[in-house]
Amino acid sequence: MKKISCVIFDLDGTLADTSRLIFASFNHVASRYTGRTWSEPEILATFGPTEEVAIRNIVGGENAPRAIEEFHRFYLKRHPEMAAEHRGIREILEFLRSQGVILALFTGKGKRTTLVTLSALGLSGYFDMIVTGDDVENHKPSAEGIRKVLAAYALPPAAVLMVGDSAPDVIAARTAGVPVAVVAWDPFAGGKAMLPDPDFRFGSVADFSAFLRTVFPNNDSGWK
């Protein structure tokens, strides 16, 4: 890319290693209200809308309000021991800000868990715009969240890079006409490095860092 004016990051699996926390939080309520532990594929099958909608689908409407609050209490309490930012991500965010790049976040998570994770990891202050699953009518793979960022800053799609770790990230970016990078540095990445048709693939944060040094070769930030 010759010029990047804005980078839109996904959160789970891209900026942060949260998979253990997410599965444990869902099973905290699923086991209580359905009497069994759910497998990772079963939990993943409920994803798309926010956690609140997924929990309602798991436990039923009558139990949903109580289960949702239990989910959030568990997520907050266990976050310090079960989630972490990916090493090197903070340096990348700092570098991009030093280059005047607009930083946005587009996640399918609900606003409550998004803000918990960003606050707990100390990443809240890096983002100029945050779009969560509660801020869109159509969730990923819809491009609605990306288009909100484009509209907010009057950005041409070609000047924006979407960075994510899932097929919905790729589809959303393609729909919006935005270049997309698939990353596979999360422990839960599995076969995500083989997702079809991204513009770029990065297997490690270091690989992404090296790419950014080619995009901004004459920086004076001291970042290596």
Solvent accessible surface area in square Angstrom, and as a share of the most:
residue,aa,sasa,rsa
1,M,64,0.28
2,K,204,0.87
3,K,130,0.55
4,I,1,0.01
5,S,31,0.20
6,C,0,0.00
7,V,0,0.00
8,I,0,0.00
9,F,0,0.00
10,D,11,0.06
11,L,0,0.00
12,D,31,0.16
13,G,8,0.07
14,T,0,0.00
15,L,0,0.00
16,A,0,0.00
17,D,40,0.21
18,T,1,0.00
19,S,21,0.13
20,R,143,0.52
21,L,0,0.00
22,I,21,0.11
23,F,21,0.09
24,A,29,0.22
25,S,0,0.00
26,F,2,0.01
27,N,27,0.14
28,H,54,0.24
29,V,0,0.00
30,A,0,0.00
31,S,45,0.29
32,R,142,0.52
33,Y,47,0.18
34,T,50,0.29
35,G,67,0.65
36,R,111,0.41
37,T,98,0.57
38,W,42,0.15
39,S,52,0.33
40,E,80,0.36
41,P,96,0.60
42,E,63,0.28
43,I,0,0.00
44,L,70,0.35
45,A,86,0.67
46,T,24,0.14
47,F,80,0.33
48,G,34,0.32
49,P,50,0.32
50,T,8,0.05
51,E,17,0.08
52,E,38,0.17
53,V,62,0.36
54,A,1,0.01
55,I,0,0.00
56,R,113,0.41
57,N,105,0.54
58,I,14,0.07
59,V,15,0.09
60,G,32,0.31
61,G,44,0.42
62,E,165,0.74
63,N,42,0.22
64,A,0,0.00
65,P,82,0.52
66,R,133,0.49
67,A,0,0.00
68,I,16,0.08
69,E,71,0.32
70,E,15,0.07
71,F,1,0.01
72,H,14,0.06
73,R,146,0.53
74,F,28,0.12
75,Y,2,0.01
76,L,109,0.54
77,K,158,0.67
78,R,74,0.27
79,H,2,0.01
80,P,111,0.70
81,E,106,0.47
82,M,24,0.11
83,A,13,0.10
84,A,54,0.42
85,E,47,0.21
86,H,18,0.08
87,R,223,0.81
88,G,22,0.21
89,I,0,0.00
90,R,66,0.24
91,E,83,0.37
92,I,0,0.00
93,L,0,0.00
94,E,82,0.37
95,F,4,0.01
96,L,0,0.00
97,R,104,0.38
98,S,66,0.43
99,Q,51,0.23
100,G,64,0.62
101,V,7,0.04
102,I,37,0.19
103,L,0,0.00
104,A,0,0.00
105,L,0,0.00
106,F,2,0.01
107,T,2,0.01
108,G,25,0.24
109,K,14,0.06
110,G,0,0.00
111,K,84,0.36
112,R,111,0.41
113,T,0,0.00
114,T,0,0.00
115,L,87,0.43
116,V,34,0.19
117,T,0,0.00
118,L,0,0.00
119,S,78,0.50
120,A,59,0.46
121,L,23,0.11
122,G,44,0.42
123,L,0,0.00
124,S,51,0.33
125,G,70,0.67
126,Y,30,0.11
127,F,21,0.09
128,D,69,0.36
129,M,46,0.20
130,I,56,0.28
131,V,2,0.01
132,T,0,0.00
133,G,3,0.03
134,D,78,0.40
135,D,49,0.25
136,V,15,0.08
137,E,154,0.69
138,N,85,0.44
139,H,50,0.22
140,K,27,0.12
141,P,61,0.39
142,S,32,0.21
143,A,1,0.01
144,E,39,0.17
145,G,0,0.00
146,I,0,0.00
147,R,122,0.44
148,K,74,0.31
149,V,0,0.00
150,L,21,0.11
151,A,81,0.63
152,A,61,0.48
153,Y,77,0.29
154,A,92,0.71
155,L,22,0.11
156,P,78,0.49
157,P,53,0.33
158,A,77,0.59
159,A,14,0.11
160,V,0,0.00
161,L,0,0.00
162,M,0,0.00
163,V,0,0.00
164,G,1,0.01
165,D,9,0.05
166,S,27,0.17
167,A,38,0.29
168,P,48,0.30
169,D,1,0.00
170,V,8,0.05
171,I,86,0.43
172,A,0,0.00
173,A,0,0.00
174,R,103,0.38
175,T,75,0.44
176,A,12,0.09
177,G,48,0.46
178,V,1,0.00
179,P,25,0.16
180,V,0,0.00
181,A,0,0.00
182,V,1,0.01
183,V,0,0.00
184,A,21,0.17
185,W,32,0.11
186,D,11,0.06
187,P,106,0.66
188,F,66,0.28
189,A,8,0.06
190,G,71,0.68
191,G,58,0.56
192,K,48,0.20
193,A,38,0.29
194,M,153,0.68
195,L,28,0.14
196,P,87,0.54
197,D,101,0.52
198,P,20,0.13
199,D,68,0.35
200,F,51,0.21
201,R,117,0.43
202,F,19,0.08
203,G,48,0.46
204,S,39,0.25
205,V,17,0.10
206,A,72,0.56
207,D,70,0.37
208,F,0,0.00
209,S,13,0.08
210,A,43,0.33
211,F,26,0.11
212,L,0,0.00
213,R,94,0.34
214,T,99,0.58
215,V,18,0.11
216,F,24,0.10
217,P,90,0.57
218,N,144,0.74
219,N,39,0.20
220,D,142,0.73
221,S,50,0.32
222,G,59,0.56
223,W,37,0.13
224,K,184,0.78
